[in-house]
Amino acid sequence: MLFLLASITDEKTKSKLEMIYNAYSDAMYYRAYGILHNVHDAEDVVQGAFVKILENIDKLEQPISNRTRSFVLIIAENRAIDLYRRKKKYGEVELEEDIQEGSLSFPYEGEDLITEQILKLQPKDRNVLILKYVHGYNYAEIAQITDTTEEAAKKAGQRAKEKLEKMCKELGML
């Protein structure tokens, strides 16, 4: 993190990144560790996540907010899952249910039935919806944040909306 901070010349950006780091790095680490079960890998994920956060720092209006917290945790989770999958591909780990089922939860004020259903979605689907409809990112930006293509982000958003609609119909909400 020190190397990253040293490379930033704009004091406002540096201050914003420091605030985000101080507020959320522990939560990011614990989320990454919960997926990877490896201290060094979790630390690497957090460092990599901060590089991605720095790339998008201008889009974060307030460094300390529920929106920023969910944004940084999504980035850390995606990076941890990507690393997990790379390790799985090379036979280093076994797949665990909590990653498949998406155990991450974000506190949102005014939680309701729709929010509950969104949080039940798979992490990839849930994260696209949160980035699109809570944070207001377009699919090109979501693709950059999640390290996918714009087409993949659009397709994930479409599938997530279809799944959410089906879940809501099953509960009689639509």
C-alpha positions in Angstrom: 0.0 0.0 0.0 2.9 2.4 0.7 4.2 2.0 -2.8 0.8 2.7 -4.2 0.4 5.8 -2.0 3.9 7.0 -2.9 3.0 6.9 -6.6 0.0 9.3 -6.1 0.8 13.0 -6.6 -2.6 14.4 -6.0 -3.1 15.0 -2.3 -6.9 14.8 -2.5 -6.8 11.4 -4.1 -4.1 10.2 -1.7 -6.2 11.3 1.3 -9.4 9.7 -0.1 -7.5 6.4 -0.7 -6.0 6.5 2.8 -9.5 7.0 4.3 -10.9 4.1 2.3 -7.9 1.9 3.3 -8.3 2.8 7.0 -12.0 2.2 7.0 -12.4 -0.9 4.8 -9.1 -2.8 4.4 -9.8 -5.1 7.4 -13.3 -6.0 6.0 -11.8 -6.6 2.6 -9.1 -8.8 4.1 -11.5 -10.9 6.1 -13.8 -11.4 3.1 -10.8 -12.4 0.9 -9.5 -14.7 3.7 -13.0 -16.2 4.1 -12.8 -17.3 0.4 -9.2 -18.2 0.2 -8.3 -19.4 3.7 -4.7 -18.2 3.1 -3.2 -15.1 4.8 -0.8 -14.3 2.0 -3.3 -14.7 -0.8 -5.8 -12.5 1.1 -3.2 -9.8 1.6 -2.4 -10.0 -2.2 -6.1 -9.7 -3.0 -6.5 -6.6 -0.9 -3.5 -4.9 -2.5 -4.7 -5.7 -5.9 -8.2 -4.5 -5.0 -6.7 -1.1 -4.0 -5.1 -0.8 -7.4 -8.6 -1.3 -9.0 -10.1 1.1 -6.4 -7.5 3.8 -7.4 -8.5 3.4 -11.0 -12.1 4.2 -10.0 -11.4 6.6 -7.2 -13.1 9.6 -9.0 -16.3 7.7 -9.1 -16.5 7.4 -5.3 -18.2 10.5 -4.0 -17.8 9.9 -0.3 -14.9 7.7 0.9 -16.9 6.6 4.0 -20.3 5.4 3.1 -22.3 2.2 2.6 -22.0 2.6 -1.1 -18.2 2.8 -0.9 -18.1 -0.1 1.5 -20.2 -2.3 -0.8 -18.1 -1.2 -3.8 -14.7 -2.1 -2.3 -16.0 -5.4 -0.9 -17.3 -6.3 -4.3 -13.9 -5.6 -5.8 -12.2 -7.6 -3.1 -14.7 -10.5 -3.4 -14.3 -10.6 -7.2 -10.5 -10.7 -6.9 -10.6 -13.4 -4.3 -12.9 -15.5 -6.3 -10.8 -15.1 -9.4 -7.7 -16.2 -7.5 -9.6 -19.0 -5.9 -10.7 -20.2 -9.4 -7.1 -20.0 -10.7 -5.9 -22.1 -7.8 -8.7 -24.5 -8.3 -7.9 -24.8 -12.0 -4.4 -25.9 -11.0 -5.6 -28.3 -8.4 -4.6 -26.3 -5.3 -8.0 -26.0 -3.6 -11.4 -27.6 -3.4 -14.6 -25.8 -4.2 -16.5 -24.7 -1.2 -20.3 -24.2 -0.9 -20.2 -20.7 0.5 -18.5 -19.3 -2.6 -21.1 -21.0 -4.8 -24.0 -19.8 -2.7 -22.7 -16.3 -2.1 -22.4 -15.7 1.6 -21.5 -12.1 1.4 -24.0 -9.7 2.7 -24.1 -5.9 2.5 -26.0 -3.8 5.0 -28.4 -1.5 3.2 -30.6 1.0 5.0 -34.3 0.2 4.6 -33.9 -3.5 3.7 -37.0 -4.9 2.1 -38.1 -8.1 0.4 -36.5 -7.1 -2.9 -33.2 -6.4 -1.2 -33.4 -9.8 0.5 -33.9 -11.5 -2.9 -31.0 -9.6 -4.4 -28.7 -10.7 -1.6 -29.8 -14.4 -2.3 -28.4 -14.2 -5.9 -25.0 -15.7 -6.8 -22.1 -13.2 -6.1 -21.5 -12.4 -9.8 -25.2 -11.7 -10.5 -25.7 -9.8 -7.3 -22.6 -7.7 -7.8 -23.6 -6.6 -11.3 -27.0 -5.5 -10.1 -25.5 -3.6 -7.1 -22.9 -1.9 -9.3 -25.5 -1.1 -12.0 -28.6 0.0 -9.9 -27.1 1.1 -6.6 -23.9 2.7 -7.8 -25.1 3.7 -11.2 -22.2 2.3 -13.3 -22.8 1.5 -16.9 -21.9 -1.9 -18.3 -18.5 -0.7 -19.7 -17.5 0.5 -16.2 -18.8 -2.7 -14.6 -16.8 -4.7 -17.1 -13.7 -2.8 -16.1 -14.4 -3.2 -12.3 -15.1 -6.9 -12.6 -12.3 -7.7 -15.1 -14.8 -9.0 -17.7 -15.9 -7.8 -21.2 -18.7 -5.4 -21.6 -20.8 -8.1 -23.3 -20.3 -10.5 -20.4 -21.3 -7.7 -17.9 -24.5 -7.1 -20.0 -25.3 -10.7 -20.1 -24.7 -11.2 -16.4 -27.0 -8.2 -15.7 -29.7 -9.6 -18.0 -29.5 -13.1 -16.3 -29.5 -11.5 -12.8 -32.7 -9.5 -13.6 -34.4 -12.6 -15.0 -33.5 -14.6 -11.9 -34.6 -11.7 -9.6 -37.9 -11.4 -11.5 -38.5 -15.2 -11.2 -37.8 -15.1 -7.4 -40.1 -12.1 -7.0 -42.9 -13.9 -8.9 -42.5 -17.0 -6.8 -43.1 -14.8 -3.7 -46.1 -13.1 -5.3 -44.4 -9.8 -5.4 -45.1 -9.2 -9.1 
